Amino acid sequence: MNWIKKYGGNGILMIMSVVVTLVLIDAVLYFSPLKATIYRLNYPQHYFVKDSELSYDIAKNFATSTHFFKDAAFPIWSNNIGCFDTDFTGEIPYIYLGGDSLTWSFAPFEDTWGRKIETLLEERVAKCGVVGYGTKQELMKAERIIEQFPSPKLIIVGYTAYNDFDDDVNFPQNTSYEGFLVKDLAKNGVTEEQAEQKYANFTKYCSPSIPSNTVIARIRCFVTNHSVLFNLVKGDIRRKINELFPQLTRKLEQQGVLAKEENTTVERTDTDYEKHLDNILSFKKLAEEQGAALLFVLAPYDNDKVMPFLEKENIPYLDLNPIFDTYSKIKPLIWAKDGHYNIEGNHLVGLEVSKFIIENNLIEIPDAEARLQEIKRQMQSEFGDVE
């Protein structure tokens, strides 16, 4: 008993000091790029809104806020038509740019490749890439926006081979709930009402179903949505539990100690790919109807399957694979942790796309030769000589 009195107080003080230290460290990390480990805070709340056709879209006129991801943080906003861009009122002539997160661009606005094209060509670019979109959603958004304004001179589609196909197959893949981007669960036999209940459960328990121990689940969910330190280690903890005690994972999910993971994806088939190619063809049809040129910019992934199709359908494309193979030897073009184009990667894409547009006469560009010289100068300045 005397031992407890002698050392118990010190032990409590030690535990409290550790807890206070961890809280202070967590508070500091919350205001660093590591905040991106808290998944739902990657994008400002209400940056995305639910959409009956697209499943979700960027909100219109969203005020400037901050986007956190694994490598950095920078201001983002939206304009009057729901794009990460300055306001667009149908200035002519203009270029329409659609795509997914690589087109939305994980970079400060002035460094995005859409903005780079705009400054190099001195042509207004409506920069309307959306995080998580597949070709089908990109097409639907393009049709929706273009019908409000005069026809563009050129439609550019930022295309990511695997992601665009996968997102088309699983459409609707994501949606917005209470302003946060979440998996769309209103499919595969799940009604909208049932999905709403699952989203409500996610808000309370970080799980689509109600766990048996709601108190523990609420605590874990609160920590998941607010603690950087917890999110840094929770994946490792889950993997270690699976390795050592495979049967324990399900029990901990039932108790609410671990979040229940729900798979909403479906297997891909040849028929699905044909439908995906039809979405690409619909972009060609849209361009023809608008009297616009069309360009697909293929992200540096496996493009061997789509390139023959684009050639067959006479759809101009720029494959970024050989370009990135060359210039990645000079400097990194992808964020180290996140995997999207970094600032230099965005610059490179903007320079190469601008060069391709001019050299292939996709649209008439005033002072074309002078602009090619400026592109060459900027390439030399930023990337040096390439052998």
Phi, psi and omega per residue, in radians:
M1 nan -0.756 3.094
N2 -1.091 -0.607 3.130
W3 -1.104 -0.699 -3.140
I4 -1.146 -0.753 3.135
K5 -1.118 -0.648 -3.069
K6 -1.249 -0.770 -3.023
Y7 -1.834 -0.297 -3.094
G8 -1.054 -0.784 -3.140
G9 -1.076 -0.739 3.110
N10 -1.106 -0.674 3.135
G11 -1.120 -0.719 3.120
I12 -1.138 -0.744 3.109
L13 -1.076 -0.676 3.132
M14 -1.134 -0.770 3.132
I15 -1.105 -0.758 -3.137
M16 -1.109 -0.692 3.132
S17 -1.149 -0.652 3.091
V18 -1.133 -0.778 3.141
V19 -1.079 -0.809 3.141
V20 -1.083 -0.724 3.119
T21 -1.080 -0.767 3.141
L22 -1.130 -0.696 3.119
V23 -1.102 -0.747 3.138
L24 -1.137 -0.745 3.099
I25 -1.077 -0.750 -3.141
D26 -1.100 -0.680 3.137
A27 -1.122 -0.699 3.114
V28 -1.149 -0.782 -3.125
L29 -1.123 -0.493 -3.118
Y30 -1.091 -0.457 -3.135
F31 -1.816 0.378 3.076
S32 -2.025 2.990 3.086
P33 -0.994 -0.350 3.122
L34 -1.164 -0.165 3.039
K35 -0.997 -0.387 3.141
A36 -1.101 -0.306 3.086
T37 -1.169 -0.374 3.030
I38 -1.472 1.704 -2.890
Y39 -0.930 -0.830 -3.003
R40 -1.258 -0.198 3.120
L41 -1.690 0.102 3.094
N42 -0.975 -0.698 3.127
Y43 -2.076 2.561 3.130
P44 -1.004 2.484 3.110
Q45 -1.041 2.372 3.137
H46 1.356 0.144 3.008
Y47 -1.179 -0.560 3.069
F48 -1.894 2.530 3.113
V49 -2.224 2.678 3.095
K50 -1.204 2.482 -3.111
D51 -2.378 2.276 -3.043
S52 -1.145 -0.485 -3.128
E53 -1.729 -0.830 -3.063
L54 -1.501 -0.135 -3.028
S55 1.411 -0.789 3.000
Y56 -2.749 2.839 3.108
D57 -2.699 2.950 3.036
I58 -1.265 2.334 3.109
A59 -1.105 2.647 3.085
K60 -1.461 2.491 3.031
N61 0.976 0.744 3.074
F62 -1.385 2.212 -3.076
A63 -1.163 2.761 -3.109
T64 -0.991 2.289 3.067
S65 -2.513 -2.865 -3.063
T66 -2.099 2.354 3.042
H67 -1.759 2.153 3.098
F68 -1.812 2.309 2.958
F69 -2.480 -3.074 -2.880
K70 -1.169 -0.379 -3.060
D71 -1.890 -0.383 -3.049
A72 -2.914 -3.038 3.065
A73 -2.573 2.528 -3.132
F74 -2.750 2.804 -3.116
P75 -1.204 2.482 2.999
I76 -2.362 2.849 3.121
W77 -2.825 -3.038 2.994
S78 -2.454 2.743 -3.105
N79 -1.752 -2.877 -3.049
N80 -1.227 -0.220 3.120
I81 -2.019 0.220 3.075
G82 1.362 0.767 3.087
C83 -2.305 2.666 3.059
F84 -1.355 1.483 -2.982
D85 -2.922 2.932 2.965
T86 -1.241 2.848 -3.099
D87 -0.989 2.455 -3.126
F88 -2.112 2.183 -3.101
T89 -2.103 0.361 3.103
G90 1.516 0.512 3.089
E91 -0.981 2.396 3.111
I92 -2.172 2.529 -0.054
P93 -1.348 2.794 3.095
Y94 -2.564 2.851 3.080
I95 -1.972 2.332 3.057
Y96 -1.695 2.263 3.136
L97 -2.117 2.062 3.100
G98 -2.123 2.909 3.130
G99 2.744 -2.887 -3.110
D100 -1.804 -2.560 -3.060
S101 -1.111 -0.531 3.111
L102 -1.199 -0.420 3.087
T103 -1.560 -0.695 3.010
W104 -0.986 -0.681 2.967
S105 1.406 2.079 3.072
F106 -1.517 1.164 -3.107
A107 -2.752 2.750 3.039
P108 -0.952 2.566 -3.007
F109 -0.881 -0.822 -3.082
E110 -1.143 -0.286 -3.127
D111 -1.768 -0.034 -3.129
T112 -1.187 2.648 -3.065
W113 -1.224 -0.440 3.040
G114 -1.173 -0.720 3.099
R115 -1.180 -0.615 3.115
K116 -1.085 -0.764 3.097
I117 -1.061 -0.747 -3.107
E118 -1.038 -0.760 -3.110
T119 -1.334 -0.615 -3.127
L120 -1.231 -0.708 -3.086
L121 -1.662 -0.202 -3.051
E122 0.929 0.785 3.073
E123 -2.186 2.298 3.126
R124 -1.074 2.248 3.105
V125 -2.014 2.105 3.021
A126 -1.442 1.816 -2.961
K127 -1.639 1.721 -2.925
C128 -2.173 0.627 3.000
G129 -1.225 2.596 3.142
V130 -2.316 2.296 3.125
V131 -0.981 2.265 3.020
G132 1.487 -0.012 -3.118
Y133 -1.359 2.575 2.943
G134 -1.773 -3.132 -3.086
T135 -1.056 -0.632 -3.140
K136 -1.084 -0.837 3.138
Q137 -1.180 -0.671 3.107
E138 -1.044 -0.713 3.114
L139 -1.135 -0.808 -3.114
M140 -1.092 -0.715 3.127
K141 -1.183 -0.723 3.115
A142 -1.051 -0.807 3.136
E143 -1.068 -0.737 -3.104
R144 -1.105 -0.767 -3.084
I145 -1.321 -0.797 -3.058
I146 -1.109 -0.587 -3.120
E147 -1.177 -0.260 3.128
Q148 -1.476 -0.268 -2.981
F149 -2.303 3.013 3.007
P150 -1.040 2.808 -3.091
S151 -1.144 2.469 3.049
P152 -1.322 2.806 3.039
K153 -1.340 -0.560 -3.019
L154 -2.602 2.426 3.010
I155 -1.955 2.118 3.087
I156 -1.905 2.304 3.102
V157 -2.040 2.022 3.003
G158 -1.354 2.028 -2.970
Y159 -2.020 2.208 3.084
T160 -2.021 1.838 -2.878
A161 -0.825 -1.090 -3.039
Y162 -1.208 -0.830 -3.074
N163 -1.066 -0.791 -3.098
D164 -1.089 -0.714 3.101
F165 -1.167 -0.843 -3.118
D166 -1.052 -0.745 3.138
D167 -1.176 -0.589 3.074
D168 -1.144 -0.779 -3.121
V169 -1.073 -0.719 -3.048
N170 -1.675 0.205 3.133
F171 -1.068 2.322 -0.079
P172 -1.433 2.158 -3.086
Q173 -1.383 -0.768 -3.102
N174 -2.275 2.883 3.042
T175 -2.622 -3.129 3.102
S176 -1.966 2.306 3.079
Y177 -2.333 2.119 -3.085
E178 0.927 0.584 3.076
G179 1.482 0.022 3.133
F180 -1.902 2.539 3.098
L181 -1.371 2.139 -3.091
V182 -2.366 2.872 3.043
K183 -1.130 2.399 3.095
D184 -1.418 1.975 -3.076
L185 -1.748 -0.037 -3.112
A186 -1.447 1.077 3.110
K187 -2.815 -3.140 -3.100
N188 0.926 0.778 3.095
G189 1.561 -0.076 3.134
V190 -1.627 2.157 -3.141
T191 -1.344 2.918 3.109
E192 -1.064 -0.687 3.140
E193 -1.140 -0.749 3.111
Q194 -1.136 -0.672 3.115
A195 -1.114 -0.710 3.117
E196 -1.028 -0.685 3.114
Q197 -1.168 -0.673 3.107
K198 -1.129 -0.700 3.112
Y199 -1.135 -0.679 3.104
A200 -1.099 -0.671 3.089
N201 -1.138 -0.671 3.101
F202 -1.053 -0.707 -3.141
T203 -1.083 -0.704 -3.092
K204 -1.468 -0.768 -2.940
Y205 -2.075 -0.060 -3.032
C206 1.007 0.591 -3.142
S207 -2.618 2.485 -3.112
P208 -1.223 -0.310 3.135
S209 -2.081 2.808 -3.139
I210 -1.397 2.066 -3.128
P211 -1.291 2.857 -3.120
S212 -1.209 -0.545 3.115
N213 -1.963 1.597 -3.040
T214 -1.236 -0.486 -3.130
V215 -1.150 -0.868 3.122
I216 -1.085 -0.706 -3.116
A217 -1.121 -0.714 3.129
R218 -1.115 -0.726 3.129
I219 -1.109 -0.829 -3.135
R220 -1.090 -0.689 -3.126
C221 -1.164 -0.708 3.108
F222 -1.060 -0.788 3.138
V223 -1.135 -0.693 3.109
T224 -1.032 -0.690 -3.069
N225 -1.535 -0.031 -3.081
H226 -2.358 -0.318 -3.028
S227 -1.857 2.118 3.062
V228 -1.218 -0.788 -3.110
L229 -1.001 -0.779 -3.131
F230 -1.078 -0.764 -3.120
N231 -1.215 -0.440 3.088
L232 -1.196 -0.509 -3.033
V233 -1.937 -0.246 -2.989
K234 -1.135 -0.610 3.110
G235 -1.112 -0.738 3.105
D236 -1.133 -0.674 3.134
I237 -1.105 -0.778 -3.127
R238 -1.111 -0.758 3.135
R239 -1.104 -0.703 -3.127
K240 -1.160 -0.694 3.095
I241 -1.106 -0.727 3.119
N242 -1.097 -0.659 -3.134
E243 -1.208 -0.780 -3.032
L244 -1.516 -0.668 -3.064
F245 -2.386 1.325 -3.047
P246 -0.958 -0.622 -3.087
Q247 -1.371 -0.262 -3.061
L248 -1.316 -0.467 -3.082
T249 -1.002 -0.821 -3.114
R250 -1.098 -0.697 3.138
K251 -1.133 -0.719 3.137
L252 -1.189 -0.560 3.065
E253 -1.153 -0.733 3.122
Q254 -1.103 -0.608 3.139
Q255 -1.411 -0.204 -3.128
G256 1.526 0.069 3.129
V257 -1.264 -0.641 3.042
L258 -2.006 2.549 3.100
A259 -1.235 2.465 3.101
K260 -1.437 2.145 -3.131
E261 -1.548 2.311 -3.105
E262 -2.127 2.136 -3.128
N263 -1.534 2.115 -3.133
T264 -1.986 0.120 -3.113
T265 -1.513 2.780 3.115
V266 -2.146 2.799 3.136
E267 -1.260 2.588 -3.113
R268 -1.647 2.469 -3.124
T269 -2.208 2.981 3.093
D270 -1.091 -0.638 3.110
T271 -1.098 -0.695 3.101
D272 -1.069 -0.679 -3.127
Y273 -1.203 -0.630 3.089
E274 -1.104 -0.684 3.089
K275 -1.138 -0.665 3.103
H276 -1.091 -0.754 3.106
L277 -1.131 -0.565 3.077
D278 -1.105 -0.593 3.095
N279 -1.149 -0.650 3.076
I280 -1.132 -0.770 3.115
L281 -1.083 -0.571 3.126
S282 -1.171 -0.517 3.029
F283 -1.146 -0.692 3.106
K284 -1.100 -0.749 3.129
K285 -1.099 -0.736 3.123
L286 -1.053 -0.794 3.140
A287 -1.076 -0.757 -3.139
E288 -1.103 -0.745 3.126
E289 -1.091 -0.587 -3.118
Q290 -1.527 -0.122 -3.065
G291 1.183 0.549 -3.082
A292 -1.903 2.665 2.980
A293 -1.327 2.846 -3.097
L294 -2.350 2.432 3.094
L295 -2.492 2.211 3.010
F296 -1.728 2.200 3.093
V297 -1.818 1.917 -3.017
L298 -1.546 2.039 3.116
A299 -1.057 2.699 -3.050
P300 -1.294 1.268 3.050
Y301 -2.272 -2.734 -3.128
D302 -1.422 1.756 -3.099
N303 -1.849 0.147 -3.052
D304 -1.070 -0.486 -3.077
K305 -1.425 -0.632 -3.038
V306 -1.510 -0.473 -3.073
M307 -1.078 -0.773 3.097
P308 -1.051 -0.608 3.126
F309 -1.167 -0.768 3.127
L310 -1.101 -0.694 3.109
E311 -1.140 -0.751 3.140
K312 -1.055 -0.677 -3.087
E313 -1.594 0.127 3.122
N314 0.978 0.747 3.084
I315 -1.780 2.017 3.140
P316 -1.057 2.455 3.110
Y317 -2.560 2.725 3.043
L318 -2.145 2.000 3.121
D319 -1.519 2.053 -3.089
L320 -1.447 -0.094 -3.112
N321 -0.976 -1.005 -3.110
P322 -1.117 -0.557 3.136
I323 -1.152 -0.817 3.135
F324 -1.205 -0.605 3.083
D325 -1.030 -0.679 -3.108
T326 -1.305 -0.908 -2.981
Y327 -1.443 -0.325 3.083
S328 -1.202 -0.270 3.070
K329 -1.340 -0.311 -3.131
I330 -1.590 -0.768 3.112
K331 -2.763 2.734 3.124
P332 -1.083 2.444 -3.138
L333 -2.033 -0.095 -3.110
I334 -2.153 2.474 3.058
W335 -1.029 2.450 -3.020
A336 -1.089 -0.699 -3.064
K337 -1.799 -0.591 -2.984
D338 -1.475 -0.736 3.096
G339 1.721 -0.130 3.042
H340 -1.489 2.974 3.058
Y341 -1.007 2.333 3.000
N342 -1.460 -2.962 -3.102
I343 -1.056 -0.813 3.123
E344 -1.110 -0.667 3.106
G345 -1.105 -0.741 3.077
N346 -1.069 -0.760 3.120
H347 -1.047 -0.780 -3.106
L348 -1.084 -0.788 3.138
V349 -1.077 -0.777 3.132
G350 -1.060 -0.732 3.121
L351 -1.141 -0.808 -3.086
E352 -1.206 -0.681 3.116
V353 -1.153 -0.748 3.115
S354 -1.058 -0.760 3.114
K355 -1.075 -0.760 -3.123
F356 -1.100 -0.747 -3.133
I357 -1.046 -0.775 -3.118
I358 -1.214 -0.875 -3.043
E359 -1.153 -0.464 -3.131
N360 -1.779 0.174 3.065
N361 0.878 0.719 3.130
L362 -1.138 -0.665 3.021
I363 -2.459 2.816 3.132
E364 -1.369 2.143 3.136
I365 -2.030 2.094 3.095
P366 -1.085 2.554 3.117
D367 0.925 0.768 -3.050
A368 -0.986 -0.765 -3.089
E369 -1.136 -0.701 3.124
A370 -1.131 -0.639 3.138
R371 -1.234 -0.646 3.058
L372 -1.087 -0.664 3.101
Q373 -1.156 -0.666 3.105
E374 -1.171 -0.686 3.076
I375 -1.071 -0.787 3.113
K376 -1.064 -0.711 -3.138
R377 -1.123 -0.762 -3.134
Q378 -1.198 -0.662 3.063
M379 -1.045 -0.783 3.138
Q380 -1.110 -0.748 -3.090
S381 -1.169 -0.701 -3.044
E382 -1.574 -0.542 -3.026
F383 -2.116 -0.155 3.106
G384 1.293 -2.884 -3.138
D385 -1.386 2.453 3.105
V386 -2.074 2.170 3.130
E387 -1.520 nan nan
